[in-house]
Each structure stands twice: as structure tokens, then as C-alpha cells.
Amino acid sequence: MFGIEKGTGAADNSRRPNTAGRCLAKSLHCAGLLLLTLAVSTSSGCASLSRWWENGFKVGPNHSEPQAVVSVSWESTNDPCIRGDQEPLAAWWTQFHDPALEGLVQTAVDENLDLRTAGHRLLAVQAERNVAIGNLLPDARSVALFSRAQISKNLPAVGLGTLFDFYAVGPLAASWEIEF
């Protein structure tokens, strides 16, 4: 019954798992991984573990950025293919002598907005969209009130107390206008 063979007593431990052996193997595996991680981190770092220990596992006060090798001048300065006597091509499209292209560029420059104006236009369009979407949904309203009142202590006590809390929850009203 329940998968237990007859004749097996409490003294028969041959079928029980070796939990002590498994725990030992697992701890050895974890220790090996820890040693491997420690070996890789110490061999690949810039400083030894003793140096890290001295600095409290920080880079330390003696840290300085490595010097970057930077050329004094551009390496192609004397290249004959590079000419420095040309004027900058800020208006490169004028080289084509195309009045239609020049007109398009001028129109784009004239109608180009600054960032503030573009932002205001974007906010206006978003507000119009929100109004349009809001008209598709029902309009729900409700009221909730709370007030606290205290009767003057100079008045004669009636036995009701002097501090009163008033709670009021109004009705929920919903309306939906369907447009055709």
C-alpha cells in the first residue's frame, strides 16, 4: 500500500536519498563557483584585492584618469585633396540654380516655427482632441461633503455633546448626449 514494500523496516536505509551527500556536493559546487568568480575578478581587474581592501572597496583617493593620446593637429592637414579656401555651403541648394527649389526652401524658412510656438500648437491640438473624445463618453457627477461643527461651551448642555460631524453624499448623476 502506498508504494511501500512489505518487509522493509526502519533500519533499512538503502532506499532513502543520501541527503548528507547531496548537501556536501551542493556546498562544494557553490564553493567552486565562488572561487572561480574570485579568481576571474582578481585576474581581470586593474587593482589587486589587497589594494581594494586598503581602500575599502572603492577606487580610492589616488585615482586619476588615464591620459588620452590626442594629436596636436588634424592628421590630414597637409592633404592636397582637402581645400580650406572654400566658403561654407550654408545655402548649398543655390548651387543648382533652380528657382522652384529656392522657393520651396524660402517657404520652409518663412513658415518654420520656433519651439515655443510649436509647443503651443501641439497643446491646442491635444486639447481639441480631448474635447472631441470627451463628448463620446458619458458625463458623470457626484457630490460628497463633510463638515464639523462645535456648539459653544457657554450654552447649556442638552446631553448630546458639543462636537458634531456631518457627512453627506449626493446622488450620482450621469448624462450622455448621443449625436447623429
N, C-alpha and C positions, 0 to 999 in steps of 0.2 A: 504494500500500500504506500502511496506517495513516493514511489521510486526507491524505497529503502529495501535492501535485500535482507532476507532473514539470516540470522546468524552473525550479523555484524554488531559488535558491541561497542561500548565507549572506548575500549582500549585499542580499537583498530583505527589508526590514523593514516592508513595508506591512501585513502581516497580524499582526504582533506587537502585543500590547497596549501602550498608552502608559503604562508604569509610572511614569515620572517625572511625567507629567501627573496621574495618579491620586494619587500621594503628595502633590503640591502642592495639589490640590483637597481632599484629606483634611485636610492640615495647616491650610489656610485655613478649612475648616469648623470644626475644633477651636478655632482661634484666635477665630473669630467667636463660638462658644458661650461661650468663656472671657470675652470682652469683654462679651457680653450678661449673663452671670452677675455679673460685676464691676459693671456698670452698675446692675443691679437691686439688688444687695446694698448698694451705696453710697447709692442714692437712697431705699431703704426703711428704712434703719437709723436709729438715734437719734443716732449719732455719725459723724463723718467718718472716712475711712481714716487721715488723719494723726493723729487723736486715738487711734484704735485702735493705730496704730504706736507712739505715745508710751507707751501703757500696756501694751505687749507683748501686744496682742490680748486683753486682759482688760477687765472692766468698770472696774476701776481703784479707787484709794483714795478718790476724790472722789465715789463713787457714793452716792446717798441715795435712799431710796424716795420716790416721789411722794406728796404729801399727798392723802388721800382726803377728799372733802367729805361730812361727816356732820352730820345735823341734831341740834340740841341736845335737842329733844323730839320725840315722835311727832307726825307731821303731822295725825293725826285726833284729837288730844286733846280738842278742844272740839266734837266732833261730837255732836249730841244723840241720835243713834241708838245710840251706844255708852255703856253704863252700867257704871260701875265699882263700884257698890254691891252687886252680887250676890255671893253666896258661890260659891266654886268648885264645879264639878259633879264632884267625885271619885266620888260614888256616884250617877251620873246615872240608873241603872236604877230607883232608888227612886221616881222621878217618875211611873212607870207604875202604881204601887200593885198590882203583880202578885206574889202570893206564890210562884208557880211560878218566875218569873224570878229573884226574890230567892233562892229555894232553890238554883237552878242556879248562880248566882254564888257563893253561900256554899260550895257543894260544890267548885267550881273553886278557890276561895281556900284551902279546907282541904286539898285534895289537890295543891296546887301544890308542886312540889319546888324546892329550891334547886339551884344549878348543880352543886355537888359531888355531891349525891345522884343527880341525873340523869346525870352523867358515870359514876358507879359502876354504875348500872343499865345504861347503854349498854355499858360494858366487859364486864359479866357476860353480857349477851345475845350479844355478839360472841364471847366465849369458848365459850359453849354451841354457837353455830353452827359454830365451828371444830372442836369435838369431833365434832359430827354429820357434818360434811363429811369430817373425817379418817378416820372409820370407813368411808367409802365407798372409800378408796384403800388400796393395799397398804402394808404396813409393811415397810420395808427397813432392814437394819442391816449394818454392816461395821466392822472394826477395823483400825487402822493404828498401828504402834508404831515408835519409833526410840529407840535408846539408845546412848550412847558410854561405853566403859569403857577404863581405862588400868591396865596392870599396873605394880606398884611397880617402881621402878628398883633397889631393893635386892635383888630376886630375880635369880637367874642368868638370863641371856638364853638363850633357846632358838633364836633366829633368826627368830621370827615377828613381832617388833616389839612395841611396848609399848602401842599405841593401836588399839582395835578399835571399829568401828561395827556395830551390829546393826539390821537393818531387818526388819520383819515386817508382812505384810498378811494380815489374817484373811479368812475366807470371807465372801462376801456372802450374807446370809440374807434371804429375803423371805417374808412370810406375808400371806394375805388371807382374812379371815373373811367369808363370804357369809351374810347373814341373810335368812331368808324370812319 
